[in-house]
Amino acid sequence: MEGIRDGAVRIRMFRPFPEEALRALLAGARRVGVIDRDLRALHAPITR
């Protein structure tokens, strides 16, 4: 039976952004998914 290798990274500090550390963690990843939890977009009016 083949398993699925997965992991998660939680960024707790944005300034200064830990770019080098994040690149090192994701260096071997074939795919990366990002979940945006910015709730301000839900309260903005829809414009076209």
C-alpha positions, 0 to 999 in steps of 0.5 A, a space after each residue: 500500500 502506498 501512502 501520501 507524504 504531506 506536511 504543513 507550515 504555519 507562518 507566524 511572523 511576516 515582518 521580516 518575512 522568513 523567505 530563506 527558511 520557507 525556501 529551505 522547508 519547501 525545497 523538496 516539494 513537488 507541489 505547494 498549496 496555499 490557503 488564504 485566510 484574509 477575511 477582509 475580502 468577504 466584506 468588500 463590495 463586489 465591483 466589476 
